[in-house]
Amino acid sequence: MAKRKELWGARKLAGASFTTKKPQPEKQFAAETADATGVDKSTVTRAVSRAEGVTQAAN
């Protein structure tokens, strides 16, 4: 989950576009992932926290 969050952030930074439409507020990582997976936003937030707390040696 931590790696997915990292990749999501990189995609958002790289995906900046220039449009004439009124900008829509961007969803945060947890909200976007929750919508895509069908789980609650707090579940995603907890999973990210757990994944970030795991050391590389444990992987």
FENFEN-V62261 format. One record per backbone hydrogen bond with DSSP energy under -0.5 kcal/mol. CO is the residue of the C=O (numbers start at 1). NH is the residue of the N-H. E is the energy in kcal/mol with one decimal. If there is no record, write none. Layout:
co;nh;e
CO;NH;E
CO;NH;E
//
This chain:
co;nh;e
1;5;-2.2
2;6;-2.1
3;7;-2.6
4;8;-2.6
5;9;-2.2
6;10;-1.9
7;11;-2.3
8;12;-2.3
9;13;-2.1
10;14;-2.2
11;15;-1.7
13;16;-0.8
17;19;-0.7
28;32;-2.6
29;33;-2.7
30;34;-2.4
31;35;-2.2
32;36;-2.0
33;37;-2.2
34;38;-2.1
34;39;-0.8
40;43;-0.5
40;44;-1.5
41;45;-2.3
42;46;-2.3
43;47;-2.1
44;48;-2.4
45;49;-2.2
46;50;-2.4
47;51;-2.4
48;52;-2.5
49;53;-1.3
50;54;-0.7
51;54;-0.6
55;58;-0.7
55;59;-0.7
56;59;-0.7
//
